[in-house]
Amino acid sequence: MSRSFLFSLVLLATFHLVHAATADQWRSRSIYQVITDRFAPPSATAPARTSPLPQTCDPALQTWCGGTWLSIIDKLDYIQGMGFSAIWISPVSMNIDVETPYNYAYHGYWVNDPLSLNPRFGSSDDLLALSAALHSRGMYLMVDIVVNNVPALSTATALSTQQLQADGSRYTNPAYFHPQCWIDYTNQTSIDYCWLGDDKLPLMDVNTEHPDVIGMLNTWIANLTSTYSIDGLRIDAAKHVPGAFWAPFCQAAGTFCIGEVYGADIGYASQFQTQKWMDSILGYPLYYGITAAFGAPNGNMSAFVDIANQVQTAFPDPGLLGNFIENHDLPRFRNVTADPQLAYNAMVAQFIFDGIPIVYYGQEQDFSDGAADPYNRQALWPSTYANTSTYSRISKLNKIRQAVISNGTTFGGKTFLDSPAKILVSTATDIAIRKGPLLAVLTNRGSPNVSAAFGVSDTGWSSQSNVIDILSCKVFSVGTQASISVSYAVAGYGGMPYVFISDTDAAALGICGQVAVSSYNAPNSTLASNSNAHEVLPAFKDLRWLFFGVLATMSGLAFL
């Protein structure tokens, strides 16, 4: 590369660094992921960019349904109402615009010209308007980026200059691609250099070692992020590009980079941080742990514990990993389990554990039809953007997380973000996780109330002090050995998660209003000391609980 090119690149990156969000600024955020075509329909203020559009958006048809960058603006109140401080949108670049064996590129991932915007989603002014609308609300814009591959319609002619030109590809030199080979997932070299896709729609692997390709991509990303004030990049198929490519690319972007490293291999995935290839990755290993633990009643809690511990050990900064329980490549979580309480516990885990929470559009509407692509990519508007119980729960979790962060609430002299999550105790069905001032108690028992309780000793709070479950705003007293006990026997409280905080901190945050001081009566029960107390749970009338409590104490669990 010439000196003038390098100088221009440095100037672009330096300019954008003044405006871009840093990794440290991202760690306090929460992200709402949208598929641009499927999040919000055309409107009077967001005209359709595709015509004609189907009357009903059937995901099985794999075609455009009409969502655009402007239609996202129409529904920012809906996103912000859940407390999200950032959105992640589909790739913005030009896609192959013909029918393929898998129909059309409505999703935005079949990029054949990264330097041009996708007219199906809007114009340059539209993308600028979306960026401005987000920033006016104090929200960040994350854009999905496809670097690794370019679609073709045939393996036989894919690498001919004539065919590349006919397909509208920005890359017209066959040398800009690696030779055709299908990926052997047992071999990292093959993963780096061979092709995704299949014979019907091969995805040609871009030669990211070629100096022309490097120069073009670095210049493009510097211009894209600075022109549209993009705050972060989600990088598709990051593990399919040799790791050394990413650090200069993200430096040119001048903004936060989080990569897709699909798979459960923690040792390999952690290299993206240990080798400083990029700031972060999506937390697939933790996703597998959460799904194993909460994807079915009495799931594999030990798998979650093991994976969580490995993640914290392997990654230098797990607080930057993206925590999710569904996305556009995975089954809807409510397709994995129909149990709402298991899904609630899984959500609490993704919000409380180290990392940045990411919620996929429709998760708040309990979408369950999507077992996989394309059925997990429904249009959101048939839901009427209802204020469901899950919408409210996500809003509460965002409110809690943001409150302890912005208030600088500490425990042991450390804030929420500075405190690594610590698993205090776990059983086959229950787990207690301390994260700074918060203590989450989760279970995979499922919704039905059962004659069972779970005790957590050495919580770090003083005996006889009061703590608040800020999900329900109920008051609990801490017992001997700094212990707390929860029960799953009361009707309506089977399988419920809890997030505890000291009453002093709860009052400072104001999430539960003026929580009354209460005295302990029984697990999940308080006796209010004044008439203004919040609603309390009824004391247990079933004498079997006395017997269970004795057995539990004898077995080593510290119940109140």
N, C-alpha and C positions, 0 to 999 in steps of 0.2 A: 504494500500500500504506500502511496505517496505521502510526503510530509504534509502537504496541504490538506489531504484527506484526513490525516490523523489530527491536525490542528482543528479542522472544522468539527470533527467528532468530539474532541475535548471541549470545545466551546459549547456545543449542543448539550453535552452531559452536564457541564458546569452550570449552564443557565437553568436546566431543569431541576438540579439539586436544590436550588433556592426555593422551588415551589412544591416539590414532591414530598409525599409522606414517607417517613423513615420506618424501618422495621420496628423500632421502639414505639412509634406512634400507632402502628397497626396492632400491636399486641393487646391494646386495650379495646379494640374494636370487636364488633360481631358482624357477620356477613350474611346477606340474603342472596342466594343464587337464583338467577332467572334464566330461562331459555327465552331469548328475546321474542321469538315468533309466537310463544305460547303463554306469555304472562298477562298481556292486556290487549284487547281488541282495538281495531281502528275506531276513531271517534271524530267528532266535528273538529277537534283541535289536533287530531293525529290521523290524517288521512291515510288510507291504505296505499301501500307501495307495490302491491301485487294485485292483479286482476285477471280473471275472476277469482274469488275466494269461495271455498266450500261453505254451504249453509251451516254445516255442523263440522266441527274440528275433530275428525276421527284420527287418533294417533296411528292406527294401522295403515292409513293411506300414505303416511310419510310425505306430506306435502305442506306447503305454506298455509298458515291459518291467519296471518295478517298482523301479528304483533310487530311493533317498530320501536325505535328509540323514543319517539315522541309519545307513543302510547304508554311506555313505562312512566313517563312524567305524570300522566293522568292518575297513576295509582301509587305515587310516592307516599301519600298520606297513609295508605294501607300498610306499606312497608315500615314506615316510621312509627306507626301505631303499635307495632310489635317491638319497638325499641332498637331496631337495627341501625347501625351507624355507617354501613357500607353496603353496596350491592356489587355483585359479580355478574357481568353480562356475557352473552355469547360472543364468539369471535366477531370482529367488526370488518374483517377483510373480505374481498371478493371471493366467491365460491364458484365452482363449476356450476353452470346454469342450464343444464340439460337433464333430461330424464335418464336415470341409471337403473341398473337391475334392483337397486334399493330405493327407487323413486328419487325424490328431490332433496337438495341440501338445505332444508328448512332450518336445521340446527346450527349451521354456520361453520362446521368443522372440516368441510372439504374445500379448503382454501387453495386456489390456484394462482392467486395474485395478491400477495400480502400488502403490496404498496397501494392498492386501490380499496376504497370502501365498498361495502356490500349494499347496492342500491335497494335490495329487498327490505333492508332495515331502515333506510333513510339516507339523507344527504349529510355533507360535512356540517352544515348549519344545524341539522337535527342532533348530531352527536355533540356538538358544542353546546346546544341547548340543554341536553341531558346532563352533561358535565356541570354546567352552570347551575342548573336546578338542584343538583345534589349538593354542590358546595355551598349554595345559599342556605341549605338546611344543616350545614356542618357535617355532611355525610361524604364518604369517600367513594370513588369510582374505581372498580377493578375490572379489567378487560381480559378476556380469555385470548390466548395467543397460540397459533398453530405454526410451528417452525419445522417440525420433523418430516412432514410428508406432503405430497401433492397427489390428487386423485388422477387416475387414468381410466379409460374404458376398455383397455385390452393390454395384456402383458406383451402380446406379440409386437405391437406398434408403439408401446408407451414411450420408449426412449428414442424415438425418431424426432428430429427437429420439426419436420412437417406436421406430425401429429401434435407435438407440444404447442405449436403455433395455432393449429386448428382448435385445440382445447382452450385457448386463451390463457395459457400458462405464462407467468412472468419469466419462468426459467425455460429458455429455448435451446440451451446447450446441453446435450446429453451428459456431458462431463459434470454437470451440476447435480447429478444423482449417483447413488451407489448402484452397482450392478444388481440385477434382479436375483433375489434369493428369498425364500420364506423363512420366517424367524424360528429358530430353535431356542425355546425359552430356558433351556438348561445351559446355554452358552451366552455369556454377556457380550462377547464380540458380535455374535449373531443378532442379539437384541439391539445393539448399537447401529449395525450397518445393513441389516436385512429389512424387508418390506412388511408393513402391516397390510391389512385387507385380505383379499382373496382373488381368485381368477376372475370373478365377476366384476369386482371393483378394486383393483390393486391400488395401494397407496405407496407411490414411489418414494423411496427414502432419500431425502435431500443430503447432498454431500456437504456437510457443515465444516469440513476441513478445507474446502476450496477457498482460496483467498477472495475470489470474486463474490462468492456466496456470503462469506463472513462480512465483507465490506458492505454489501447491499443490505443485509439484515440488521447490522449494527446502526447503519445510517437511518434505515427505516424506523427502527424502534425508538431511536432518539427523537426523530421528528414526530412520530405518533404520540408519544407520551407528553412531549412539550406542547404540541399543537392543541391537544384536547385535554390538557391538565389531568392526565390519568395518574391516579395515586398508587396503583398496584397492578401487577400482572399475574394472572394464573396461567401457567405454561403447560399446555397439553402435551402428553406423551413425553415428558421430560427425560424419562429413563431410557428412551430410544435414541438419544443423542449423546455422544461421548461427553462426559461430565465437564471436561476442560473448556468446552465451547461456552458454557453458561456464564461464567464469571465476567468475561468481557462484555457479553451481551447485556447482562443485567446492569453492569456499570454504565454502558451506553444508554440504557433506559433511564438510569438515574432514579429508580424507584424500587419499591418492595417487590420481590419475586417469590412466588410460591408455586412449586412444581407438582405435577401429577406423577407420582411414582407408584403405579398400580402394583399391588402385591403385598405379601406378608413378610418379606425378607427385611428384617429390621437392620441387620448388619449392612446390607447394601444401601438401603434407604438413608441411613444415618450419614453416609458419605457426602450427601448433598450439603450437610452442615459441617461435618468434620473437615472436608476438603474445600469448604468455602465456595462450592459451586453456585449456590444461591442461598437466600435467607432462610427458606423454609420449604416444606413439602406438605401436601395433604396427608393427613394421618391415617393412611390405610391400615397400618398395624393395629392402632387403637380401635378403628372401626370394627375389625374382625373380633377384637376382644369384647367390645360392647355387644355386638351381635351374638357372640357365643354365650354371654352371660344373660342377656335380656331378650333374646329372640324367641324364647319359649319358656313356659313355666318351669321353674327349677332347672334353669340352664346351667352352663358351665362357668360358674363364678371364678373358679381357680384359673381358668384360661385368661379371663380379664385381668386378674391380679398379676399373673405371670407376664402378660404382654405389657401392662402398665409399668411394671418395674423395669422391664427390659428397655422400654422407650425412654424412661427417665435416665437410665444408665448410658444408653448408646448415643442419644442426641445431646449436643452441648447446650442447646436452648429449646427444650420442648415447649416452652411458652409461646413459641411462634408457629407451632404446627397447627394445621387446620383440622378441627374436630367436627365430624359429620356422622350422620347415621343413614343418609341416603343421598344420592345424586343422580345425574342423568345416565350414568353407566351401571347403576346398581338397582336392585329391587327397592320399591317403596318399603319403608320399615313396617308400615301397617299391612303390607302384603306378607311380610315375614311372620308377623304375629298380629292377630286381631285384638289382642288384649290391650286396652287403653292404658292400664297401669304399668305394664311392662314398657310400653312406649314412653310413658312419662318418666320412668326411672332412667331409661336410656338417654332421654333429653337432658335430664339433670346431670348425668355423667358427662355428656359432651360440653355442658356449660361450666361445670365446676372443675373438671380436671384441667391440668396444664394445657394451654392451647387457645386458639381463636375459634369460637363457635361459628359454624357455617350451617345454615338451614336452607334446604332446597325448596323452591317454590312448591306449594301444594302440601308440604309436610304439615303446615298449620291447619289445613283443611282435612287432614286424615285421609288423603288419597291412598287407596289401597289396590287399585286395579293393576298397577304397573309392576309386573314381575321382572321386567327387563325392557330394554330398548326394543321397539319404540313405545311400548305401552306405558312406560313411566314418564312420558313426555306429553301428558294431556294438556289441553288448554285450561287455564285457571278460571276463566270467566264464567263457565257454567256453575261454579261454586257460589256466585254472586258476592264473592269476597266476604263471606259471612264471618262474624265474630264468634268463632267456635270456642269450645273449652280449650282446645289445644292452642289456638291463637292467643287466648288469654294467658295460658300457662307459659308460652314463649315470651310474651310481653313481661310477665312477672320475673322470669329467669333473667331476661335482659336488664330489667330494672334493678334486680338484686346485684348482678355482676357490675353494672355500671356505677351503682351507688357506692359499693365498697371501694371501687377503684377511684372514683372522683373525690370521695370523702377522705381518702388516704387511711382508711380503717386498718388498724394493725392488730397483730396477735404475736406475742413474743418478740415485739420490736420490728416485725416485718409486715409489709403490706401484702395484699392479695396477690399482686403480680410478682412480688419478690419472693413469695413463699412457694416452694415446690409442693405439689400435692403429696400427701402422705397417707398411706393406707394404715389406719390404726388397728383394725381387726376385720377379719372376714370369715365367713362360714360358707357352706355349700350354697346358701340361699341369701345371705345378707353381707353387706360391706359398709364400713364407715370410713370416709375419706375426709381428712382435714386439709383445707386449702386456706391458709391465712386465717382470717377471722371467721370463716365458715366451716361448719362440720356437716357434711352430707351423709345421711343414712339411707342406703338404697337396698332394695330387695328384688329378687326375681320370682317371688312366690306367686305373683299374678293377682288378679282382681278379687276373687272370692275372699271374704274374711275367714281367717283360720285361727285355731287356738294355738297361737305362737307369738313369741316376743323375741326381741333382740336387744341385748345390753351392750353398751360401750363404756368401758372404764378408762380412766386416765385421759379424759377429754381435754384437760388443760384448764378447765374452769373450776372455781372453788366450790366445795360442797356447800349446799344450801343456798347457792346463788341461783338466780333465775336466768333461763335462756329462752329464746323465742324460736319456734319453727316459723320462719318467714314465708313459707309457702302457704300455710294455713293461718298464721298469726296466732297460734296457740302458745300458751306459756307453760314451760316445764321447769321443774326444780332439779338441780343437780344433787345427786345423792352422795353417799360415802364413796371413797375412792374416785371422786370426781366423775361419777358414772351417770349415764342417761339410759333410760329404757324406753323402747317403743313397743307397742302391741299392734298386731294385725287382726285382732278379734272383733273390734267394734264394727258394726255394720257401716259400710261406706268407707272404711279405712283399711280394708284388705289390700295389701300390696302397694300402699302409698309410699312415696319418697318423702324425706324430711330434709330440710336445710336449716340448721340451728346457728344462732348467733347470740351473743350475750345481750341481755335486756338493755344494757347501757348503749351498746353499739346500735341496737335496733331503734332505740329512741332517737339517736343522733341521725340515723339514716331516714327516719320518718316513713318507712315503707309500710309499717303496720299501724301507723297513727299513734295514739296514746295508749300503748299496751299496758293493761293494769298489772299491778304486782299481785301474784297469786301464790297460794301455798300448795304444795304437792299433795295429791290424794292417792293416785294410782297411775300406772302406766297409761299414757294418753289421756289423763284426766287432771284437772286442776280445780281448786276451790277458790273462787274469786274473793278478794278481800274488800271489794267495793262494788256498788251497783252498776258502775260504768265499765265493768270488765267485758272483754270480748267474749263471744260465745265460747263455752267450754264443752269438751266432750263428756258424755255421761260416764260415770264410774262403772267399772265392770261389776255386774251382778252375778256372773257365773262363777261359782266357787271353784270350778276347775282351774281358774287362773292362780289361785293360791297354791294348789298342788304343782302347777307348771312352774311357778316362780321358785318354789323350793327346789324342784329338780334342776332348774336352770342354774341356780346359785351353787348347788352342790357340784354341778358339772364345770364350774369355773367361770361362768358368765356373771358379771356384776350388774344385777338389776337393782332398782330402787326398792 
